[in-house]
Structure formats: C-alpha cells, structure tokens
C-alpha cells in the first residue's frame, strides 16, 4: 500500500504529463472540445429531471425542489467516479506500449484515468456554481458557505476512486471479463446510491442505514448536504468517507502490488 503511494508520488511529474496528454488527446479534432464534458452530464440531468421529477413524481413539496439541482449534486461526482473506474479497468491494455517498458511505473495508467476525469469534473464546476446561483436567486437555500467544504470531500473521495481503479486495472489484466462485470455493477450501484432519490424515499426505514454500506453513498450524501441543502455534512458522514477511502486504497494498492510482476506480461 505504502510502496504504491510512494511510487505514485515519485513519478508525479510523469503522472501530470500523462494526464495532460490524455485530456488533450480526448478532445483533439473535436469541434466542441471540453464542452462535451459539460454537455453529457447536463443531458443526463435533463432526462432524469423529466422522467423522475415530472413524470414519475409530479407531486411537489417533497423537499427536492428544485429537483435538477438535487440531481446535479450527486450526478456530477458519480460521473467522475464511474467513468474513472470504467476507463481505468482497461487502462493497462490501452497503454500497453508504455507498460511493457521496463522503466515505466505500471501503476500510472489507472491513476491517469482517475485524474483526467477529475479534471472533467472541475470543468463542470462553473455550471454547478451557476445553477446554485440561479437557485439562490429563486429563493432556495442551496450552496452558501458550505461550498467551502466541497474540495475536502473531493480530496477524501480521490483515494477511494484511485484504490478501486488500481484493483480493477490489475484484475482486468488477468481476467478479461472484469470490464463487463464492472459496467454492470456500476449500473446497479448507480440505482443503489441515493442520486435520483433521497434516502428518506426508501419504503423500509430499517433498510436506510444499510445503504451506507455502499461506499459511494456517504460521498453522495455529503455532496447533497453541501450543494443542495447548503449545510455541512454531519460527523458520521466524514467518518464513513474517511473509512471507505482508507479501506479502498489499502485494498486496491495491495491487490495491485501482489499482481504487479505479472501485469507487464498480461497487458
């Protein structure tokens, strides 16, 4: 675990360079460029707002007004995490030419996927802030001083996503079915995470605490507290986020370290 962290820090300049190249390559030749990182999440917000905010739950006064802002609070960070995990799963194969070089630090490709998608999240922040400003103008208690806590939640979530990314990249090098399995598990996890609905919407109150076993749930609730409710997340969420990130990084780095010697051959 510590060796993987030390190697990542030792090659941080190379990690930064590869992340920059990944972002530039993604939008090379594109007319809209990085605006695609805004268009796709906004399209999802529009679709989910119509389906869940107008069609399935037309009654207002449920505490979710304005519903699009409630969606943005959980959906944008989820897109960062889910896209990072999907891309990192196949990152070793995508960078096989580099991975097969003896001096190349093999843990960098999964981390590049995580950091490049984090940059896309940062690109979307002006849209989030504009939406919060409009919500404030309309009289909703969104955003406010709690926005200062947003970077801290992102920093806490980074080891969680990075640890899972390392584990999935290593496992996919050995078992090619991992990518399809991850894709399906992420779809299931999305609906088990309170992004489209509040925890209070669960029909079985006794099941609500169990939702927090989902490692993405505490982070989603924290983002909703900060962005949508305009309040600081409660202490138990901070503790859960720290615990989930520590366990995910430790487990992911351990799996990657155990399989490191075979990854070059399997990539």
C-alpha positions in Angstrom: 0.0 0.0 0.0 2.7 2.5 1.0 5.0 1.4 -1.8 2.3 2.1 -4.4 1.7 5.5 -2.8 5.5 6.3 -2.8 5.9 5.3 -6.4 3.0 7.4 -7.5 4.4 10.4 -5.7 7.9 9.7 -7.0 6.6 9.8 -10.6 4.2 12.7 -10.0 5.6 14.8 -12.8 5.2 11.9 -15.3 1.7 11.4 -13.9 0.9 15.1 -14.5 2.3 14.9 -18.1 0.3 11.8 -19.0 -2.9 13.2 -17.5 -2.4 16.4 -19.6 -1.8 14.3 -22.7 -4.9 12.2 -22.0 -7.1 15.3 -21.8 -5.6 16.8 -25.0 -5.9 13.6 -26.9 -9.6 13.1 -25.9 -10.6 16.4 -27.5 -8.2 16.6 -30.4 -10.1 17.2 -33.6 -13.4 17.8 -31.7 -15.3 20.9 -32.6 -16.8 21.4 -29.1 -13.7 20.2 -27.2 -14.0 20.1 -23.4 -17.6 21.4 -23.7 -18.5 17.7 -24.2 -17.6 17.2 -20.5 -20.5 19.6 -19.7 -22.9 18.6 -22.4 -23.2 14.9 -21.5 -23.9 15.4 -17.7 -26.3 18.2 -18.5 -28.2 15.9 -20.9 -28.5 13.3 -18.2 -29.7 15.9 -15.7 -32.4 16.9 -18.3 -33.5 13.4 -18.9 -33.7 12.4 -15.3 -35.4 15.6 -14.3 -38.2 15.0 -16.8 -38.6 11.3 -16.0 -38.3 11.4 -12.2 -39.1 15.0 -11.5 -42.1 15.5 -13.7 -43.5 12.1 -14.9 -42.9 9.6 -12.0 -43.1 12.0 -9.1 -45.2 15.0 -10.1 -46.1 15.9 -6.5 -44.1 18.9 -5.3 -43.3 19.8 -1.7 -41.2 16.7 -1.2 -38.1 18.6 -0.2 -36.4 18.0 -3.5 -37.2 21.3 -5.2 -35.5 22.3 -7.4 -35.1 18.7 -8.5 -32.4 19.4 -11.2 -30.2 20.9 -8.5 -30.7 17.8 -6.4 -29.6 15.7 -9.3 -26.6 17.8 -10.1 -25.3 17.5 -6.5 -25.0 13.7 -6.8 -24.8 13.0 -10.5 -21.7 15.1 -11.5 -19.4 13.4 -8.8 -20.9 10.0 -9.7 -19.9 10.5 -13.4 -16.4 11.3 -12.3 -16.2 8.1 -10.3 -18.0 5.7 -12.7 -16.2 6.9 -15.8 -12.8 6.7 -14.0 -13.4 3.1 -13.0 -14.5 2.1 -16.4 -11.6 3.7 -18.1 -9.0 2.5 -15.5 -10.2 -1.1 -15.9 -8.8 -1.2 -19.5 -6.1 1.4 -18.9 -3.2 -1.1 -18.9 -4.2 -2.6 -22.2 -4.8 0.9 -23.6 -1.2 1.9 -22.6 0.3 -1.5 -23.4 3.2 0.1 -25.3 4.3 2.1 -22.2 3.5 -0.6 -19.7 5.9 -3.1 -21.4 8.8 -0.7 -21.0 10.9 -1.9 -18.1 11.3 1.5 -16.5 7.7 2.6 -16.8 5.8 2.8 -13.5 2.9 0.5 -14.3 0.5 2.0 -11.7 0.3 5.3 -13.6 -2.3 4.4 -16.3 -5.2 3.7 -13.8 -4.3 6.9 -11.9 -4.2 8.9 -15.2 -7.8 7.8 -15.9 -8.9 8.9 -12.4 -7.2 12.3 -12.6 -8.2 13.1 -16.2 -11.8 12.5 -15.3 -11.4 14.6 -12.1 -10.3 17.5 -14.4 -13.6 17.0 -16.3 -15.5 17.4 -13.0 -13.6 20.6 -12.4 -14.5 21.8 -15.9 -18.2 21.3 -14.9 -17.9 23.3 -11.6 -18.8 26.6 -13.3 -22.1 25.1 -14.5 -22.7 23.8 -11.0 -22.0 27.2 -9.4 -24.2 29.0 -12.0 -27.1 26.5 -11.2 -26.6 27.2 -7.5 -26.7 31.0 -8.1 -29.9 30.7 -10.0 -31.3 28.6 -7.2 -30.3 31.2 -4.7 -32.0 33.9 -6.8 -35.2 31.8 -6.9 -35.1 31.7 -3.1 -33.8 28.2 -2.4 -31.3 27.6 0.4 -28.7 25.9 -1.8 -24.9 26.3 -1.7 -23.8 29.1 0.6 -20.8 28.8 2.9 -20.9 25.0 2.8 -19.4 25.2 -0.7 -16.0 25.7 1.1 -16.2 22.0 2.1 -16.6 20.7 -1.4 -12.9 20.4 -2.2 -12.4 18.5 1.0 -15.0 15.9 0.0 -13.3 15.6 -3.4 -9.9 15.0 -1.8 -11.4 12.4 0.5 -13.1 10.6 -2.5 -9.9 10.6 -4.5 -8.2 7.6 -2.6 -11.5 5.7 -2.9 -11.7 6.0 -6.7 -7.9 5.6 -7.1 -7.8 2.4 -5.0 -10.7 0.8 -6.8 -9.1 1.8 -10.1 -5.8 0.1 -9.3 -7.6 -3.1 -8.2 -9.8 -3.2 -11.3 -6.9 -2.5 -13.7 -4.8 -5.3 -12.2 -7.7 -7.8 -12.2 -8.7 -7.0 -15.7 -5.2 -7.7 -16.9 -5.7 -11.3 -15.7 -9.5 -11.8 -16.3 -10.8 -10.0 -19.4 -14.4 -10.3 -18.1 -13.8 -7.8 -15.4 -14.6 -4.8 -17.6 -18.1 -6.1 -18.5 -18.7 -7.1 -14.9 -17.7 -3.6 -13.7 -20.0 -2.0 -16.3 -23.0 -3.9 -14.9 -22.0 -3.4 -11.3 -21.8 0.3 -11.8 -25.3 0.4 -13.3 -26.6 -1.5 -10.3 -24.6 0.7 -7.9 -26.0 3.9 -9.5 -29.5 2.9 -8.6 -28.5 1.8 -5.1 -26.9 5.1 -4.4 -29.2 8.0 -3.4 -28.6 10.1 -6.5 -32.1 10.1 -8.1 -33.9 9.9 -4.8 -33.3 10.9 -1.1 -32.6 8.2 1.5 -35.9 9.1 3.1 -37.7 7.8 0.0 -36.9 4.2 0.8 -40.1 2.5 1.8 -38.4 0.4 4.5 -36.9 2.7 7.2 -35.0 -0.2 8.7 -33.1 -0.6 5.4 -31.9 3.0 5.2 -28.8 2.6 7.4 -27.7 -0.4 5.3 -27.5 1.9 2.2 -24.4 3.4 3.9 -22.6 0.2 3.3 -22.4 1.3 -0.3 -19.0 3.2 -0.3 -20.4 5.8 -2.7 -23.4 6.6 -0.6 -21.7 8.7 2.1 -20.0 10.8 -0.5 -23.2 11.4 -2.4 -25.0 12.4 0.8 -22.1 14.8 1.6 -22.3 16.4 -1.8 -26.0 16.8 -1.4 -25.6 18.4 2.0 -23.1 20.9 0.6 -24.5 21.7 -2.8 -28.3 21.2 -2.4 -29.1 21.7 1.3 -26.3 24.3 1.9 -25.2 22.7 5.1 -22.1 20.9 6.4 -22.2 17.1 6.3 -22.7 15.5 9.7 -19.7 14.0 11.5 -20.7 10.4 10.8 -20.5 11.0 7.1 -17.0 12.4 7.4 -16.0 9.3 9.4 -17.6 7.0 6.9 -15.9 8.8 3.9 -12.5 8.5 5.6 -13.0 4.9 6.4 -14.2 3.9 2.9 -11.4 5.8 1.2 -8.7 4.2 3.5 -10.0 0.7 3.0 -10.4 1.1 -0.8 -6.9 2.5 -1.2 -5.3 -0.1 1.1 -7.2 -3.0 -0.7 -6.6 -1.7 -4.2 -2.9 -0.9 -3.6 -2.4 -4.4 -2.1 -4.0 -6.2 -5.0 -2.0 -4.2 -7.5 1.2 -4.8 -5.6 0.6 -8.6 -5.5 -0.1 -8.7 -9.2 2.5 -6.1 -10.4 5.0 -8.7 -11.6 2.5 -10.3 -14.0 0.9 -7.1 -15.3 3.6 -6.4 -17.9 3.1 -9.8 -19.5 -0.7 -9.7 -19.4 -1.2 -6.2 -20.6 
